[in-house]
Amino acid sequence: MGILKGLFKSRDKPQNRTSGSAYSFYLGNSTSGKTVNERSAMQLTAVYSCVRILSEAVASLPLNLYKYTDSGGKEKATEHPLYFLLHNEPNIEMTSFSFRETLMTHLLLWGNAYAQVVRNGKGEILGIYPLMPNRMTVDRDENKNLYYEYMVSSDDAPINKKSTVRLKPGEVLHIPGLGFDGLIGYSPIAMAKNAIGMAIACEEYGSKFFANGAHPSGVLEHPGIIKNPQRVRDSWQAAYGGSSNANKIAILEDGMKYTPISIAPEQAQFLETRKFQINEIARIFRVPPHMVGDLEKSSFSNIEQQSLEFVKYSLDPWVTRWEQSMARSLLSENEKKEYFIKFNVDGLLRGDYESRMRGYSTGFQSGFMSPNDIRKLENMDLIPDELGGNRYMCNGNMVPLDKAGTWSEKYKEEDM
């Protein structure tokens, strides 16, 4: 019994591998009896939709490397090699969009996103390549130093043999999700596997219901003795089973009677259960229900506010994780004093056209926006300096209280 004891231990509990290191949360059967993992969860439309919404949102945001200026402002560091990697192509095989979409998908499903940072002899970054989270192990050595071990397989390239590669922290871009030790994130799929498992069970129940002809199963009763009940059952199933045979008129012979015994889905509130599970999954990923197709509590008056809340409460925390993790892993200690990495979410926060124009008008008349500042936000060509494109104006009706009624010719001439 002692030999077999280890085979039957729970696979669903976090296990402390190393003191001060990460916990491992293993996926397994849910309380509904359905096995839940990253790939089976993605077969649910609600999970797929939430992952796609967040991944595409992060991937589509403009990502730039900025440099602090002497005047206290900032400017795009287009001359820095890292700018091209982040903004255009992180490696020779992927665009910036597909790279960020891939890592964000890993982050949402496994709770961690990893990428190998390839450098030359001078320490300059040549490329950033995604790594599969389910093949990465994070641990500490005997000196408590952090290291990463990645299992290489033929899935990466046919010529690769199965082996383990140890990487230093400086060679890995690691973006962790919510976790217990601040180092490794927990998989949202694993943490919410019971809710997802129930959704899988509901979907499977609905599929089998329609596969059986969208009609309750029941009992065929015969007054006599049937010599071959298997043949009768198979004949009944072939004639009336399946959705293609739904609503067919059954013909019973020799006094045979059909008695349904199942509960109808309406009585079992099947549709309500499925709807609740969709909202449950949207709650896991903090995605507004209207973005996954549930418009019951959405209207023209509140849907824009819900979209802004999505940016503020759902997208911003993920964006902050990305920015800080990239700055920590991709910038040297000296570069962190001069450069920073920033997503631009302004485009997602913009309201409708009329609201934007009112905001621009207020900004221009208040003197903190120039015509070119506004045109940049609207992706329009800039106005030359000689035409006042970069000139800041303010409403002349607003003057200091002690200057009221003392407007002189000098000010008029300067204004002209």
C-alpha positions in Angstrom: 0.0 0.0 0.0 2.9 2.3 0.7 4.1 2.0 -2.9 0.7 3.0 -4.3 0.1 5.7 -1.8 1.6 8.4 -4.0 -0.5 7.5 -7.0 -3.8 8.4 -5.3 -2.9 11.8 -3.7 -5.0 14.7 -4.7 -3.9 16.5 -7.9 -6.1 19.5 -7.3 -4.3 21.1 -4.3 -1.6 23.7 -4.5 1.7 22.1 -3.6 4.7 23.9 -2.2 7.6 22.8 -4.3 10.3 25.0 -2.7 10.4 27.3 0.2 9.9 30.9 -1.1 9.2 29.6 -4.6 6.0 29.0 -6.6 3.0 26.8 -6.0 1.7 24.4 -8.6 -2.0 24.1 -9.2 -2.9 21.1 -11.1 -6.0 20.8 -13.3 -8.3 17.8 -12.9 -11.9 16.7 -12.6 -14.4 19.2 -11.5 -17.3 18.6 -9.2 -19.5 18.1 -12.2 -17.4 15.2 -13.2 -15.9 16.9 -16.3 -12.2 17.2 -16.8 -11.2 20.8 -17.2 -8.0 22.1 -18.8 -7.0 25.0 -20.9 -8.0 23.4 -24.2 -11.3 21.9 -23.1 -12.2 25.3 -21.5 -11.5 27.1 -24.8 -14.2 25.0 -26.4 -16.8 26.9 -24.4 -17.9 30.0 -26.3 -17.9 32.1 -23.2 -14.3 31.3 -22.3 -13.1 31.6 -25.9 -14.9 35.0 -26.2 -13.4 36.4 -22.9 -9.9 35.3 -23.8 -10.2 36.7 -27.3 -11.6 40.0 -26.1 -8.8 40.6 -23.6 -6.0 39.3 -25.8 -7.0 41.3 -28.8 -7.5 44.4 -26.7 -4.0 44.3 -25.3 -2.5 43.3 -28.7 -4.2 46.2 -30.5 -3.1 49.0 -28.1 -0.2 51.1 -29.3 2.9 50.1 -27.4 5.9 52.5 -27.4 9.2 53.0 -25.7 9.5 56.6 -24.4 12.5 58.6 -23.2 12.3 61.4 -20.6 13.3 64.8 -21.9 15.3 67.5 -20.1 12.2 69.7 -20.0 10.3 67.1 -17.9 8.3 65.7 -20.8 8.6 62.6 -22.8 9.3 61.6 -26.4 9.2 58.4 -28.4 12.6 56.7 -28.3 12.5 55.6 -31.9 16.3 55.3 -32.2 16.5 52.7 -29.4 16.6 49.1 -30.8 14.0 48.0 -28.3 11.4 50.4 -29.8 11.3 48.4 -33.1 11.0 45.1 -31.2 8.1 46.3 -29.1 6.3 48.4 -31.7 6.8 46.3 -34.8 8.4 42.9 -34.7 9.7 41.3 -31.4 11.2 38.5 -33.5 11.7 37.6 -37.2 8.6 35.3 -37.1 5.9 37.4 -35.5 4.4 40.9 -35.5 3.9 42.8 -32.3 0.2 42.2 -32.4 0.5 38.4 -32.7 3.2 38.3 -30.1 1.2 40.1 -27.5 -2.0 38.3 -28.4 -0.2 35.0 -27.8 1.3 36.0 -24.5 -1.9 37.4 -23.3 -3.7 34.2 -24.1 -1.1 32.3 -22.1 -1.6 34.7 -19.3 -5.4 34.3 -19.2 -5.3 30.5 -19.5 -2.3 29.5 -17.5 -1.9 32.5 -15.3 1.7 33.2 -16.5 3.3 34.4 -19.8 6.9 33.6 -20.6 9.1 34.7 -23.4 12.8 34.0 -24.0 14.9 37.2 -24.4 17.8 36.6 -26.9 20.8 39.0 -26.4 24.1 39.5 -28.2 27.5 39.7 -26.5 26.9 43.4 -25.7 23.7 42.6 -23.8 21.5 44.1 -26.6 18.2 42.4 -27.2 18.0 40.7 -30.6 14.6 39.1 -30.3 11.8 38.0 -27.9 10.2 34.6 -28.4 7.1 33.1 -26.7 7.5 30.0 -24.5 4.7 27.6 -23.5 3.7 28.1 -19.8 2.9 24.4 -19.3 6.5 23.4 -20.1 8.1 26.1 -17.8 9.2 25.5 -14.2 10.2 28.3 -11.9 12.3 27.4 -8.9 15.2 28.4 -6.7 18.6 26.8 -6.3 20.4 26.0 -3.1 21.5 29.6 -2.8 17.9 30.9 -3.2 18.6 32.3 -6.6 15.8 32.2 -9.1 16.0 30.1 -12.3 13.7 29.0 -15.1 13.7 25.5 -16.6 12.0 25.0 -19.9 11.3 21.6 -21.5 12.1 21.6 -25.1 10.2 19.1 -27.4 9.7 18.4 -31.1 6.6 20.6 -31.0 9.0 23.6 -31.1 10.9 22.1 -34.1 11.0 18.6 -35.6 14.8 18.4 -35.1 14.6 19.1 -31.3 14.9 16.2 -28.9 13.2 16.2 -25.5 15.5 18.0 -23.1 15.5 20.7 -20.4 17.1 24.1 -20.7 17.9 26.2 -17.7 17.5 30.0 -18.2 18.5 32.9 -16.0 16.0 35.5 -14.9 17.6 38.0 -17.3 16.9 35.7 -20.2 13.1 35.4 -19.6 10.3 37.9 -19.8 7.9 36.7 -17.2 4.5 38.3 -16.8 2.7 36.7 -13.8 -1.0 36.9 -13.1 -2.7 36.8 -9.7 -0.8 34.5 -7.3 -0.1 33.8 -3.7 3.7 34.5 -3.6 4.0 37.4 -6.0 6.2 35.3 -8.3 4.0 32.8 -10.0 0.4 33.4 -11.1 -2.4 30.9 -10.7 -4.4 29.7 -13.7 -7.9 31.2 -13.8 -9.1 28.1 -15.5 -7.8 25.9 -12.6 -9.1 28.2 -9.9 -12.6 28.3 -11.5 -12.7 24.8 -12.8 -15.9 23.8 -11.0 -17.8 26.7 -12.7 -16.3 25.9 -16.1 -16.9 22.2 -15.6 -20.6 22.9 -14.9 -20.8 24.9 -18.1 -19.3 22.1 -20.0 -21.7 19.6 -18.4 -24.7 21.9 -19.3 -23.5 22.2 -22.9 -23.0 18.4 -23.2 -26.5 17.8 -21.7 -28.0 20.1 -24.3 -26.2 18.4 -27.1 -27.3 15.0 -26.0 -30.8 16.2 -25.6 -31.0 17.3 -29.2 -29.1 14.2 -30.4 -31.9 12.1 -28.9 -34.5 13.9 -30.9 -35.2 16.8 -28.6 -37.7 14.5 -26.9 -37.5 13.0 -23.3 -36.3 9.5 -23.1 -38.7 7.0 -21.8 -39.8 3.3 -21.5 -41.5 1.1 -24.2 -44.0 -1.1 -22.5 -45.3 -4.3 -24.0 -48.1 -6.4 -22.6 -46.3 -9.6 -23.5 -42.7 -10.9 -23.4 -40.2 -9.5 -25.9 -37.7 -12.1 -27.1 -35.2 -9.6 -28.3 -35.5 -6.2 -26.4 -32.2 -5.0 -27.8 -33.5 -5.2 -31.4 -36.6 -3.3 -30.4 -34.7 -0.6 -28.7 -32.2 -0.2 -31.6 -35.1 -0.1 -34.1 -36.8 2.6 -32.1 -33.6 4.7 -31.8 -32.9 4.4 -35.5 -36.5 5.5 -36.4 -37.0 8.3 -33.9 -33.6 9.2 -32.4 -31.5 12.2 -33.4 -32.5 15.8 -34.1 -33.2 14.9 -37.8 -36.0 12.6 -36.6 -37.6 15.0 -34.2 -41.4 15.3 -34.2 -41.9 12.1 -36.2 -45.2 10.3 -35.6 -44.5 7.0 -33.8 -46.4 3.8 -34.7 -46.7 1.3 -32.0 -47.9 -2.3 -32.5 -49.1 -5.2 -30.4 -50.4 -3.1 -27.6 -47.0 -1.4 -27.1 -47.0 1.9 -25.1 -44.4 4.6 -24.8 -44.0 6.3 -21.4 -41.7 9.3 -21.0 -39.8 9.4 -17.7 -37.4 12.4 -18.1 -37.8 15.9 -16.9 -38.2 18.5 -19.7 -35.3 21.0 -19.9 -37.8 23.9 -19.4 -38.8 22.3 -16.0 -35.2 21.8 -15.1 -34.4 25.5 -16.0 -31.8 24.3 -18.4 -31.6 27.6 -20.3 -31.4 29.7 -17.2 -28.6 27.5 -15.9 -26.6 27.9 -19.1 -27.2 31.7 -19.0 -26.0 31.9 -15.5 -22.8 29.9 -16.3 -22.0 32.4 -19.1 -22.2 35.3 -16.6 -20.2 33.2 -14.2 -17.4 32.8 -16.7 -17.5 36.5 -17.7 -17.2 37.3 -14.0 -14.0 35.1 -13.8 -12.3 37.2 -16.5 -14.0 40.5 -15.4 -15.5 41.0 -18.8 -18.8 42.9 -19.0 -21.7 40.6 -20.0 -22.6 42.7 -23.0 -19.2 42.0 -24.5 -19.9 38.2 -24.6 -23.4 38.7 -26.1 -25.6 39.1 -22.9 -27.5 42.3 -23.5 -30.2 41.8 -20.9 -29.0 44.5 -18.6 -27.5 46.8 -21.3 -29.1 49.7 -23.0 -28.0 52.7 -25.1 -27.7 54.8 -22.0 -25.3 52.5 -20.0 -23.4 50.4 -22.6 -20.9 53.1 -23.2 -20.3 53.5 -19.5 -19.8 49.7 -19.2 -17.2 49.8 -22.0 -15.3 52.6 -20.2 -15.5 50.5 -17.0 -14.0 47.6 -18.9 -11.0 49.7 -19.8 -10.6 51.0 -16.3 -11.2 47.9 -14.2 -10.5 45.0 -16.5 -7.9 46.2 -19.0 -5.8 48.6 -17.0 -4.6 46.0 -14.4 -3.4 43.7 -17.2 -1.7 46.6 -19.0 0.1 47.6 -15.8 1.4 44.1 -15.4 2.7 44.1 -18.9 4.4 47.5 -18.6 6.1 46.8 -15.3 7.2 43.3 -16.3 8.7 44.5 -19.6 10.5 47.4 -17.9 12.0 45.0 -15.3 13.1 42.4 -17.8 14.0 44.4 -21.0 15.6 47.6 -19.6 19.0 47.7 -17.9 19.3 49.5 -14.6 20.8 52.6 -16.3 18.1 52.6 -19.0 15.3 52.5 -16.4 16.4 56.0 -15.4 15.9 57.3 -18.9 13.3 55.2 -20.6 9.9 53.7 -19.8 7.4 51.4 -21.7 3.8 52.6 -22.1 0.6 51.4 -23.7 -1.7 54.0 -25.0 -5.3 53.4 -24.0 -6.6 56.9 -24.9 -8.3 55.5 -28.0 -10.4 53.1 -26.0 -11.4 55.9 -23.5 -12.7 58.2 -26.2 -16.5 58.7 -26.3 -18.6 59.4 -29.3 -17.8 62.1 -31.9 -19.9 64.8 -30.3 -18.5 64.2 -26.8 -14.9 64.3 -28.1 -15.5 67.5 -29.9 -17.0 69.1 -26.8 -13.9 67.9 -24.8 -11.5 69.3 -27.4 -13.3 72.6 -27.5 -13.0 72.9 -23.7 -9.3 71.9 -23.8 -8.5 74.5 -26.6 -10.4 77.3 -24.9 -8.8 76.6 -21.6 -5.3 76.8 -23.0 -4.0 73.3 -22.3 -4.5 71.9 -25.8 -3.2 73.2 -29.1 -4.8 72.5 -32.5 -2.0 69.9 -33.2 -2.6 68.2 -29.9 -6.2 67.7 -30.9 -5.3 66.6 -34.5 -2.8 64.0 -33.1 -5.6 62.4 -31.1 -7.8 62.3 -34.2 -5.0 60.9 -36.4 -5.1 64.0 -38.7 -2.3 65.8 -40.4 -0.6 68.5 -38.3 -0.8 72.2 -39.0 2.5 74.1 -39.5 3.8 76.3 -36.8 3.5 79.4 -38.9 -0.3 78.8 -39.1 -0.6 78.4 -35.4 -0.7 74.6 -35.2 1.2 74.5 -31.9 -0.1 77.7 -30.4 -2.0 77.6 -27.1 -4.9 79.9 -26.8 -7.3 80.8 -24.0 -10.6 82.6 -23.7 -10.1 86.3 -23.4 -13.2 86.7 -21.3 -11.3 85.1 -18.4 -8.9 87.5 -16.7 -7.5 87.8 -13.2 -9.7 89.6 -10.8 -7.2 92.3 -10.0 -6.9 93.0 -13.8 -10.6 93.4 -14.4 -11.3 96.7 -16.2 -7.6 97.5 -16.7 -7.1 96.2 -20.2 -4.5 98.4 -21.9 -3.4 99.1 -25.4 -0.2 97.2 -24.7 -2.1 94.0 -24.2 -4.2 94.7 -27.3 -1.1 95.2 -29.4 0.5 91.9 -28.1 -2.8 90.1 -28.8 -2.7 91.4 -32.4 
